[in-house]
Amino acid sequence: MTEREYRVYTLRNFASIPQIEKNLTKEEIFDIEVVGNILPFKVNNYVINQLIDWTNYRQDPIYRLTFPQKAMLQKRHYQEMAEALVSDAGRAELKLIANKIRMELNPHPAGQLEHNLPDLNGEKLQGIQHKYRETMLFFPPQGQTCHAYCTFCFRWPQFTGMNELKFAMRDTEKAIEYIRSNPEITDILFTGGDPLVMRTRILKKYLNAFIEADLPNLRTIRLGTKALGYWPQRFVSDSDADELLQLFRSVEDAGIHLAFMAHFNHPAELRTSIVQKAISRILETGAVIRSQSPVMRHINDSADVWAEMWQLQVESGCIPYYMFLARDTGAQEYFALPLEQAWEIYREAYQQVSGIARTVRGPSMSAGPGKVQVLGVTDVGDESVFVLQFIQGRNPDWVAKPFFAKYDPEAIWLDELKPAFGKERFFFESEFPLSWEDSWDDSEMRPELGVAESN
Ligand SMILES: *Cc1c(COP(=O)(O)O)cnc(C)c1O
């Protein structure tokens, strides 16, 4: 059966999903309600009918990827929300409790982010981010949701209404001018949410604006999207699917590379016939599909799973691009793996595939100072160390210089690491102290450190 009509399920109506009615215990349904009142929850008929194996749903990676789990919350948070639900608290009270708990989950909420947005002739621009020299992120307001929500998503606060459409960019003209006045920008990355939830005619307006602006420095338009994994119908049977593919073609025809950045978390997402068809149709337009995913406990914490995923990707014509580490927000404790373990998974998977699939880089942390790759654990003299390098840095000069941290088998994030060999600080800390890590994330741009100063 192929689902052609998109049907969405949320906290409001998930209990009517036939597989839920048939399989879940009352306790499990209640758990979803408790967690789903705090973390965002949205799933659709394709994910339910074609991606999840309901005979073994408790262990199913796609089920855990989309359905809230009790263990995603700390016990006291779970308890507080559960008691409120049992005592029939009103909507307003539930929301108050939910927001209080969310604030304890490192949401990087509004307010913290007000400063240090990119600047155009003295005006702060909302809805774009420019952290790495070559690439500007663009957040179209109609693309700030997804076809289903990933339970690990670091953008979860925006889906709970806490800082909805915070970054939305309505004024394409300003973004164009920003690219024009920053000639080192070669790439614009449409992101969200998922820009491919937009109807084709809306996406077309944005893309055409950038194409028609005839920006000499703009070489690549990237679309960051989960639509292949969660709704491949977008490229096959949706009423504007053909028009969408035509739009991709027109980008290539304008001499701009269309880089389709696909988010796949598990090989199950690559096994349906409709996703294979969608991939072929996208590749026919001249676009190139690159793939990325975080490595996460309970979902894909196995070298075999990664090796199979990369292998399926290259066979379908997708280029493995990044393996990320789970971000330090939301349910990170449920998903996070120690750096060493993530590197072991990467290494064992990488060893299983031929060079064709070894285009992938990771595991990598998108941290305050940049994207930091864990190259591995080794001994130098009689000290055990992590070898690390920046794949991207706020200062481009940091990139591809190996540096060392003390070995720590439990560390899961950059700010837990200490420099090796008795050094006080990492080399980049004269410009970006790691003590900033907690309050500065990818959503921000420090003009005194980034490209605004380095050109
Ligand atoms: C990952 C990322 C990019 C793109 O980096 P590439 O290495 O070029 O893929 C751009 N901006 C931000 C903020 C990012 O996190």
The ligand as an SDF file (V2000), in Angstrom:
LIG
                    3D

 15 15  0  0  0  0  0  0  0  0999 V2000
   26.9460   22.6680    9.5500 C   0  0  0  0  0  0  0  0  0  0  0  0
   26.6850   24.0940    9.3750 C   0  0  0  0  0  0  0  0  0  0  0  0
   26.8870   24.7210    8.1380 C   0  0  0  0  0  0  0  0  0  0  0  0
   27.3540   23.9680    6.8980 C   0  0  0  0  0  0  0  0  0  0  0  0
   28.6590   23.4650    7.0780 O   0  0  0  0  0  0  0  0  0  0  0  0
   29.3310   22.5960    5.9290 P   0  0  0  0  0  0  0  0  0  0  0  0
   30.5290   21.9850    6.5920 O   0  0  0  0  0  0  0  0  0  0  0  0
   29.7120   23.5160    4.8300 O   0  0  0  0  0  0  0  0  0  0  0  0
   28.3280   21.5790    5.5020 O   0  0  0  0  0  0  0  0  0  0  0  0
   26.6630   26.0730    8.0460 C   0  0  0  0  0  0  0  0  0  0  0  0
   26.2520   26.8000    9.1190 N   0  0  0  0  0  0  0  0  0  0  0  0
   26.0620   26.2320   10.3310 C   0  0  0  0  0  0  0  0  0  0  0  0
   25.6340   27.0860   11.4780 C   0  0  0  0  0  0  0  0  0  0  0  0
   26.2660   24.8610   10.4970 C   0  0  0  0  0  0  0  0  0  0  0  0
   26.0670   24.3070   11.6980 O   0  0  0  0  0  0  0  0  0  0  0  0
  1  2  1  0
  2  3  1  0
  2 14  2  0
  3  4  1  0
  3 10  2  0
  4  5  1  0
  5  6  1  0
  6  7  2  0
  6  8  1  0
  6  9  1  0
 10 11  1  0
 11 12  2  0
 12 13  1  0
 12 14  1  0
 14 15  1  0
M  END
$$$$
